[in-house]
């Protein structure tokens, strides 16, 4: 499979924020979001071809967390499942960052202890029409949803998705963060307060505060 980068850092967002993690970034994405910050991983031809054994050899064995990201790491189902199975067999704590367009049912059915961090792409992404809405009704307590918002319209859509899916039942954690430079974080907090969205947690992408927002490998 094509791998863009493997590195060790902290998880910058969602339910493992601040924890040391091995990152595996696979090449290729089926979406082209308006605010994408990993355009160096969009094409399937980017990165280098690596076997599962080569990927595993690049991990820090003392760090038991692994985050599989992209691109869209689940776009190639055969590769992603094979890699996840090996990581599970080796005892890693695994999370998968996925863009919301890939149906997760068969992954959830097979990988009971793998956490899926699912984006909802709002209007400002220009990719909202690609969302697989079943995902937001089948997530488990170990999974979470991430709304990245860049406008008031995105915030209103977040509120609508929350109230019209099973997210409102509180089974999965829900996060909201700003598109870096497009919306003031305080506007998000004010919206949460105004609408009493007590189940949604505000976050800032920590890695973009610590390092340059466009820096790779962090």
N, C-alpha and C positions, 0 to 999 in steps of 0.2 A: 504494500500500500504506500501511497505518497505521503510523506511526513514533512511538514514545513519546519517545525522546531520542537525540541524537547528541552525543557529547562525546569529549574527549581526556583520557586518564589513563594509568595503568600497568595492565597485566594483573595481576590480584590473585591468580591461581592457575593451576595446570596448567603446561604445558610452555613457556609464554612469560612466566612470572611475572616481574614487575619491569620489563618492557620497555614503552616508550611505544607506545600503541595508540589508534587511532580506534575508538570503540565505536558500533555501530548497534543500537539496541534496538527490535525490532519488537513490535507489539501482538498479544496473543492467545496463549493457551496452552490445550492440550487436557487438562492435568492440574491438580490442586489439591492440591499437596503440603502436608503438615501444617506444614512449617517454611519455607514460601516467604517469601523476603525481597524479592520484586519484585511484590507484589500490585497495584501500580499499572500493571502491564503484562499483566494476565491476560485482560482482555476485548478482543475484536476491535475494539470501538468506541473504545477509549482512544487517546490520542495524536492525531496529525493526519495527514491524507492527504497523501502526498508522492510525486512521481514519482521515478524512478531518477535523473534529471538533478538534481533538487533535493537528493536524498540525497548524491550525489557532490559537490555544491557546498559541502556543510557539512563535508567532510573536510579535515583538515590535510594538504596534499599533501607536506609534508616528512616526515611520519610514514608509512612505507610499510606498517605493520601495520594490519590491520582485523580486529576481532572482531565477528561477527554474533551477536547474542544476543536474548533476549526476556524474558518470554514464552517461546514456543517458535518460533524463527525459521523452522523448516521445516514448520510446520503448513499454511501456504499454499504448496503446491509450486510453482505457476506463478510467484508473486511471488519466492520465494526463489531459484529457479533463474535467473530473469531478472537479479536483482540480483547473484548470484554470477558469472554470465557477464560482466557489465559490469566488476565489480571485477577479475576475472581478466584481462580485456582491457586494463585500465589498469595492470596490473603490480603490484597490491597483494599482500602476503603475508597470506593470509586464514585465519582460524580461525573455526569455527562451534561455539557452545555449544548442545548439543541434549540433550533430557531422557531419551533412551533408549527412548522409545515409538514413535518414527518410524523405519521401516525405512530403512537408509542405503545399501542395495546400489546403487540407481541413481545416487545422489549420488557414491559412491565410484567407480563405473564412469565417470562423466563428468568429475568434478573431481579429476584426478590430483594436483594440487598444493595442494588445499585441505585443511586439517587439521580433523578433527572431534573435538571434546572431548565425550565421551559420558558422561552420568551413568548410574549404576545407582541407582535409587530403592529403598532398603532398607525394611524393615518399618516403621520410625518415620515414613516419609513418608506412609504409607497409600495409596501408589500403586504398590506393587511389582507388582501383578497386570498393570499396563499395559506392562511392559518387553518389548521385542522382542528375544528372546534371540539371534536370528541376528546382531544387531549385534556381539555380543561374540565372534563367531567369524570375522568378516570384516575386522576393523580392520587397518590397515597401520602401518608404523613411524612415519609422520608423524601418526598419530592417537593419542589417549590416552583413558583411562577415568578417571572421577572418582567415587569413593565418598564421599558426604557422610554421616557416621554420627552418630547421636545416642544410641546405646545399645550394650550388649554384644551384644544380638541382631543389630543392624546389623553389628557386627564379625564375628560368626560367619557371617552371610550373605555378607559380602564374601569371607571365606576360602573358603566353598563355591563361590561363583561363579568365583573365581580358579582353583580346582582342577578344576572340571568344564567349563570352556570353554577355548578356545584362548588365553586370556589367559596361562595358565601357560607357554606356549611363548616368551614374552618378546618378541614382535614389537612390542608397543605399550607405551608408558609407562603406569603405573598410579599414581594418587594417592589418598590418603585424607585427609580433613580433617574436623574436628568441626562438628556443628551448633552454631553460636555460642551458648554458654550452657547447652547440654544435656549435654555430656560433657567431662570434663577431658582436654586433649591428652595428658597423661602416660599416661592409660589406653589410648589408642591406641598409643603407643610401646611400652608394656608388652605389649600384645597382639601387636604385630609381632614383638617379641623372643621371646616365649613360643612363637610358632608358626613362627618362622624364615621370615617372609614377606619375604625379602630383595629381591624384585622390586617391592615396593610402597613408594612414597615418601610419607612423612608431610609434610603441608603445613598451614599456617595461611593463611586468606584474608587476604592482605596488606592489601587495601584496608579491611578491617574493623578492622585494627590502627591504620592511619594516620589514618583518619577515623572519625566516628561510624558504628557498624554499620548504621544504617538510613538513612544519608545517600545521596541520589540524585546521579547525575551524577559519580561518582568510580570 
